[in-house]
């Protein structure tokens, strides 16, 4: 039994049902990546796992307890979340933003401590934003800003960390930088990571466990080498392709099929 | 030296500076009237060393009014700071959202029906909180951010102002005069019976807003999802803080009538000068008190007996225009 799992989930926004009878398990210590076409319910699943969305039916179990009945602070000390939409308040510095990750460890009587200070410094060092500590977050580049948000999630010191499309809006160099950072956190600090990613090749390269979704259902899950086949990509995305070995890592590399000429052009 | 400043020194300096300036203006105000008293004598009297006449004039006649002004300024600013923090919008203040108008309409109904001043206070509080609940009910289902919520509040203000106009056509002339004076917002004739209940409300609510809600409100500024991920009970905190803030604003309106725009401007100025994130509750309150006391002083020195609400309305209207223009330039509207 893994620490985080969902069984028989019906996920809906108001009356719009996104998924029914959905069950997933996040292997402990894995870097799990969820892939799937737009609107397949992958972000919705992540929201349900992180108790942002209450399932209409079914339960999300965290350490054996229903995530919606556990005290919210207890959940926040076990499961961290980096959502897609986040706003840096006006005038906040990098160190101040990262320090907010300590919120679930504080209380009415227990305020800022040496330990908090140390964790914030370590989190900034781990994400390479230590030098930016006193800068305003609004002055940073997109890649730097995303690393600051990840640092905030790290400062929360949760064994599980959920990331919703952490590479969106970043250029390719910054995407790789953020994913390398995630892989490092996974390997060095032994955290369980769950991320929603759009790029299949990134997913294949960084994930230890892949969940492919389509129409609110898990089409297949397992190690990327087994899951990511040409047949699956065709089935899930409707995209004809070839899957070859990534020359850098040996992981699957999806190469979409070349555009077929239209019949009119072919006749000419 | 710590990299994380929990409280910024700049905010403390600005809060203290505003309180100092407020005290100076209050001393000037206490010396103003049919019997002018020099500032030095005002300070002496407050310290208990004035002559009998000065002691009577200042402590009995003028001090309650100034203390009411200070408390009303603090209350409006605190309510405004919480509202603006929750709506994540500098325009999301209780005067724009209709809380003040709700308090006004309910109080006006009581004035026209000839109710007592206790009934008026209770009506203002009920009206303010009722309006807050109503806009949450209509607009709060998908969160309280963005211009959708503000526009619902603007609509509510328009409806309530319409109701107030209708009530005034129903009233008798005598009562209307009393009602209009209350509606303009004034500290004339305000005494300890207005000041002390408001002080009590502030003593109870401000620690709740600052200590219990404050840290969570700061988290909410990063978005509902981030805050929920950090373990903030988002809905409970938001509804609770809005309710307490509405109570504070409605009590201020009950004490002095709707003193316009202080709830809008004070937190805005506080945020601009402290340059700190968060609701800036305490600096806002210091600036709010300075604003009302200064507006009251201006009203007294205008050469014409203006109600203080007219002064804050004039200043606030100008500030609102400037704010809209600068928000427009920054591309936020």
Contacts between the chains, C-beta under 8 A, distances in Angstrom:
chain1	res1	chain2	res2	distance
A	47	B	225	8.0
A	50	B	228	8.0
A	50	B	229	6.3
A	51	B	228	7.4
A	52	B	225	5.8
A	52	B	228	5.5
A	52	B	229	7.4
A	72	B	228	7.7
A	72	B	231	4.7
A	72	B	232	7.4
A	72	B	233	5.5
A	73	B	231	4.3
A	74	B	231	8.0
A	75	B	231	6.6
A	76	B	229	6.8
A	76	B	230	5.5
A	76	B	231	2.9
A	77	B	231	7.4
A	80	B	229	6.6
A	81	B	225	7.1
A	81	B	226	7.7
A	81	B	228	7.8
A	81	B	229	3.3
A	82	B	229	7.6
A	83	B	223	6.8
A	83	B	225	3.5
A	83	B	226	6.0
A	83	B	229	6.5
A	84	B	225	7.8
A	85	B	223	5.4
A	85	B	225	6.1
A	86	B	222	5.5
A	86	B	223	4.8
A	86	B	225	7.1
A	86	B	226	4.8
A	87	B	88	7.1
A	87	B	221	7.0
A	87	B	222	5.7
A	87	B	223	5.1
A	88	B	222	7.0
A	89	B	218	7.6
A	89	B	221	4.3
A	89	B	222	6.6
A	89	B	277	3.6
A	89	B	278	7.1
A	90	B	271	7.2
A	90	B	277	6.3
A	91	B	271	7.8
A	91	B	275	4.6
A	91	B	276	6.2
A	91	B	277	5.5
A	92	B	277	4.3
A	95	B	3	4.2
A	95	B	4	5.0
A	96	B	4	6.1
A	96	B	5	7.1
A	96	B	277	7.0
A	97	B	222	7.9
A	99	B	4	4.3
A	100	B	218	7.1
A	100	B	219	6.3
A	100	B	222	7.0
A	100	B	230	7.0
A	101	B	230	7.1
A	103	B	215	6.6
A	103	B	219	5.6
A	103	B	230	4.5
A	103	B	231	6.5
A	103	B	232	7.3
A	104	B	230	5.8
A	104	B	231	4.0
A	106	B	215	7.1
A	108	B	211	6.9
A	108	B	212	7.1
A	111	B	6	7.2
A	112	B	4	7.1
A	112	B	6	5.2
A	116	B	4	7.8
A	117	B	2	6.0
A	117	B	3	7.4
A	117	B	4	6.5
A	120	B	3	7.1
A	120	B	4	6.1
A	121	B	3	6.9
A	133	B	3	4.9
A	134	B	3	7.1
A	153	B	229	7.8
A	156	B	229	8.0
A	156	B	230	6.8
